[in-house]
Amino acid sequence: MTAIRRQLIVMFLLAAGPAALGHAVETRLGPLTITRAATVKGSYDDNIFLSATNSVASGIATFTHDIGFAYETKRSKLTAGYEINLVQYDKLPGVNNAVNQDASLLWSHETGQGSSLGVSDDFKATNDPASSELVERTRRNENDAVVTAETGLGPDLFVGADAHHTLHNYLKRSLGDLLNRKVVDVEPRLGYKVTEKLRIYAQGMYEKVGYESPVGAIKDNSSTGGLAVASGEFTPRLKGQVGAGAVMRTYVTSSTLMTNSVTLPTWNAAVTYEAPADITVTVALSQAANEGVYNRYNVSMLNMLQLSRPFSKKVMGSVFGMLIRDTYPDVAAGATSTTKRSDQTVQAGVTVDYAARAWLVIEAQFLLRNRDSNLDVFDYANQVVGLSLNAKY
């Protein structure tokens, strides 16, 4: 299910934003295309540590620059990209300032007759919360390598598979002992092309998770499962992907205090509907199990609705609302309470984009976040306002 969860997240992040306005600025050198973009953003966050009781407010300055390369021939395409993100806080800068980086490489090849092959690698060095269990930002590295292949079995049938190898490395020793791990998963699929733009397929999954430290090894596990998926253009106005299935997770080390095996329903949907009056409706729904910090795992359910609409050739507006429910099956090791944790987080936001030039978009944002947990220490309320300049050159 890993690949589908990533696709859902990408669709959610790209549903609206400055890319919807303006025009791409490219430099072409024969088969080589170069793109460049820069963003300068100022924001105010009234609770930078997402604390339940002692909120600290800060102004935040962010500079982001990315550069992309694409080399394309008749059947093959090679793309590479690098992004750097500099974050500066005016409160407690020594604790909060960060340099985030992302480098990616992707090669794809169409062999003809419905067959394709792809290889990619993505490396991240970021400063963000370790998981939904925690709100503290921490330095971490992640590398995700993927091999994907697909071939046709006649005019309508196809078969394929994806293989992932992911490394998670947390630089803080106490978190590294709990979270540094290797994840390997294989996802075969067999499907049918309903139309040129719509596919349905059955997807299997085998995943193995191994932790580096003996402290984390209590969470070593393997998972098997399957999904039924429909992907593509359902109608001229409705596009996206939906899937549902189940995953069975089994832990290597038996424990009398924690779940040793469990079968969980899983689903995802990320669809976009082009409604009348130029309104774009984006819906994302999902449920999946995540690796835990002090629990072996937690189950996260996400429901998101977003509406976006251009008000002129230069102005785009969007609003979204999201409800996330995280449940934890076991009492965390060392916890003073025997209550099993359950969180409900509400997020809502408004974004307005103005295309001042074909290459320059001005964006204003407001974000509201509120978590209500049955364990009060995990509650928080947070508001963020921001203004950014997004330039392509």
Phi, psi and omega in degrees: 000354186300314183297319181293322177297320178296318180298321179298315180296318180298316179298321179296315184289330184262006185301325178207166180146186185298338179295341180286344180241163179075190183225147177294140176251119186233151170247122182251127176234082186066233180281358182262129177242133181240130176238146180222144178209147178221144178227132172244127186225136171243135181215163176233124182242123185273001180202074190293335179262005181049051184271148178284332188232324186243079182284140176239125180263151180203147165280148184225129174249132183230134173236129180232135175225134174225151178226139182229147179233139176222126178240118190234133172242188185300320184243348186235155176215132177239123179234147177217147180211153177218133178229136174237140184228117180255125184239126181235127178254147175270349175247130179050055184299328181297331180271326193257330183302145185211153169239113181252141182224150179215124178234135183222153178216132182219131173236131178227149183217128175262114183273353182098159179056040175079012181256143180210157179218140179215147177224135180215158174215136180226126180243132179234139169233104190229172176230097184207172180300143183293326181192178178292344177291327186243157174245350179293129176284142181213150179288135178209155173240147177217135176232127184235113177253137185225137169238130180228142180215147178207145177215151180278146174243071187095190186289334188238330182277151175211157177224146182197179179199149172239142175232131182239144172226114186235133176246131176245127181225115179259129189281339176282124189304314185296324177280326179301320178299330183266337192234343180295126188200166173240135179237126177236128177218149178233134185227091176282156180213150176224127188213180184224134177272106179293314174220181177297337185245005182223129179233145170235144181202157172260131183236129175262171180205134167230127182227139177233129181242124179233128181267147184286318188269147173302332178294319181277345186297342176297344181258004176304133184205166172227151182226143171229149181186185180204155180224147166256127190230141169236132187216136176132217184256106182283320173218171177303337182257344187243120182225154175146209184213139175225145179204153178209147180182209182212152178228133174255121182249131181231134182262142185292317183260126179283142180221140178278349184255348185227162179296130181262331175203150183200145172248125187237135170291145178223145177207162176204148174209133174219100186231151178235131180240124178272094185279167174301166180064028177061024179268129175256123180253123178243129179236133175229127178226136178201155167218131182203157175270140180239152173296139183258171176265294180261344169260161175293325178198167169222157180253125183245126177246127183238136175226120184225139175229132179226138176239132177224150184203135171281135178260346173194183178294342185247347186239130177232136177234150177211149175228149177216155172225142183216138177238124179239129177240121179246125178240145184240123190284340185233161172282130182299142180301131179082000181292143179279340179257146176268005180284132176281129187291142174215125182242146171231120183244128177251132175231143176212150182201161178228136177227135175233126179247138177232120180274092181292326176219170177299333183253000186227124178238130176260130185233131174247138185225149170223131181230132177240130178227140180212125177248133176240114182246152174287350170248108193303334183297340181265001177291151168198158172229142188206137174229138180226131172240145183208157176223131183224156173245123182244114185241137171245132185217000000 
